[in-house]
Amino acid sequence: MMPGSLSVPAGVILAGGRSRRMGGVNKALVPLSGRPLLQHVIDRVRPQVCDLYLSVERPTETLAGFGLALVTDPKPDAGPLAGLLTVMQETASAHEWLLLAPCDAPFIPRDLAPRLLESARQSGTPGAIVRYLSEPQPTFSIWNRSLLPRLERAVADEKMAGFKQFLGVLELAVLDWPVSEPSPFFNINDQDTLRKARCLFET
């Protein structure tokens, strides 16, 4: 499918956090079942999108080695909303839809993009987010480029940094995801969740 297709979105993996709960180690690079955590996410997301980008606080040779286009946050510790904005600014001319995923979710669904896209289109809204076990999961979401002006105002003028604030002023579709084990949206934030993920991969 050619870039810019109306039926296949682009994708961005957020990897700009400081990983403070992981002791300052870049969790995207933490090994899990013989591969960096980020590689697990790439392998699951790449088949779902036409182009894949990596949102980072600062580019490094190690991150560049994953073969994705790196998009740098506008400033250190800018927050995930700014990461989404920067990627959308760079891609909106070529892509109508942008799938968002975090770098720390090794069980991310392999059909996340088409299901979110269908949810947004059926509802007539410019995006959709996952809800799992009654909890919104805004980093698992899809966004239409028509949201770019509103996103720019939110970050530049209203000083929003996180998704919860932004979602409070938007009407997006909500996709209730069926429960399964392991959780498709299990994310690794610290050593305890890393140990649990390693156990899940071994079973």
N, C-alpha and C positions, 0 to 999 in steps of 0.2 A: 504494500500500500504506500502510495506516495505521501511525503510530508504534506501537512495541511489538509489531509483527508477529513471530510465531515463525519466519517464513521469511526475513525480511529484517532484518539487524542494523543497529544504529546504527554510526557510524564516528567515529573521532577521528584527527586528524592531529597528530603531535607537532611543535611548532615552538618549544620552550622552551629549546633549546640556545644556548650563547654564541657559536657560530660562530668559535671562536678560530683554527682553521686557515684560515678565510676572511679573516683579518685583522680580525676583530671586526665585519665587516659582516654584517647579518642575511641569511643565505643564502636564507631563504624569499622575500626580496624581490629577489634578484639576477635580472636579466633573462636570459631564455633564449628565443631565437627570438621575440622581440618581446613576451613576457609574463613576469611574475614566475614564478620557479620554483614557488612555492606554487600558483599558478593551474593549472599543468600537473597537479599532484597532485590538486587539487580536481576538475578536469574528468574525471579518470579514476576517482576514488573516489565522487563524488557519485551517479552512477547506480546504484551497487551497494548503497547504504544508504538507510534511511528518514529518518534525521537525521544531520547531520554537525557535529562539534564541532572546535574548534581549541584545542589545549593550548599555552599560552604562559607565559613567565616573568612577563611583565607586559603588560597590555592597552595597545594604542595605537590611535589613530584609523586609522592605515594598515592595521593588521591587522583592525580592525573593518570596514574597507571591503570586505573579501572576502565579507561577508555571512554568516559563520558565527558560531554562538554561541561566545564566548571563555570558556575555563575556565582560571583562573590557577593556576599552581603554588603549593603551600603556602608555599614559601620560595624565595629565589634559589638557583639551582644545585642544586635538589633532586634532580635526576636523572630519567630517563625513567620509572622505576617509580612515582615519586610522581605524575608527570603522569597515568599510566594510572589510578592509584588515585583521584585527584581527580575525573576524568571519570566513573569508574564509580560513585563515591559520588553524583554528581549525576544519573546516568542509570539506575541499577539498578532503580528503581521503575517505569520505563517500558519498558526494553529488556532482553530476555533475553541478547542477544549484543552484543558490542562489537568491531568491526573496528579494528585498530591499523595505522597507516601513518606513515612519516616524511615530513617536508616536502621532502626533498631527492632524491626518487626519481621523475624525470619519465617513466620508462617502466613504472611500476607496472602490473601486469596488470589488464585491464578485467574479468576474471572472478575476481579474487582472493577476494572475499567468499564467493561461493557454493561455491567449491572448498574453502576452509578450513572453512566451516560443515559441508559434507558430510563432510569428513575427521574433524572432531570428533565428529559424530553417529555415524558408522560405527564409530569406536573406542570410543564411550561415555565419552569424556573431556571435561572442562570447558573445552577449548580446543584450539587447533592452531597450529603455527608452520610456516613455510616452511623447507625445506632445499634449498639450491641449490649444485650442484657440491660436495656433501658438507659444506657449511658451513651451520650453523643461521643463520636470519635472523629473530631474535626480534621485530624491529620490524615485520615483516610477519606478523601473527598475528591470532587471534580468541579472545575470552575470554568465558566465561559468567559471569553475575552471581553465581552460587553461589560464585565464588572471592573475592568481596569480603572476607569476614572473614579469610581467609588472607592476602590482599593487605594488609589493614590491619595485621595482626601483623608481616608482613615489613618494612613501611616504618616503623611506629611503634616496635615493640619490638625487632626484629632489625636495624634500621638498614640495610636493603638499599636500594641506589640503582639498580642495574642489573638487566637482565633475566637475565643469565647466572646470577647467584646465585639468583634466584627460580626459574628453571627447573630448577635443581639439586635443588629440594625438591618439584617437581611432576611428575605424569605427564600429559603432554599429547600429542596426536597430532602426528606429524611428516609433513608433506606434501612429498614430493620433487617439485620442479618441473622440468619438462623444460628442457634447455638451448636457448637461442635467442639471436639477435643482433639488436639490442643486448640485453645482459642485462636482464631485466625488473626486476632488483633493483639495477641500477647506481645508486649514490648519489653526490651531489656534496658533497665535504667541503672542497675547496680549489680554488685557481685552476687546477691541472693537470686535475682531473676536470671542472671547469667548461668548460675549453677543449675537452676530449674530447667532452663532451655537446653543445657547440655544433657541433662537426664532425659528430657523429652526426645532428643535426637537419638539417644541410645536405646530407647524402648521400641 
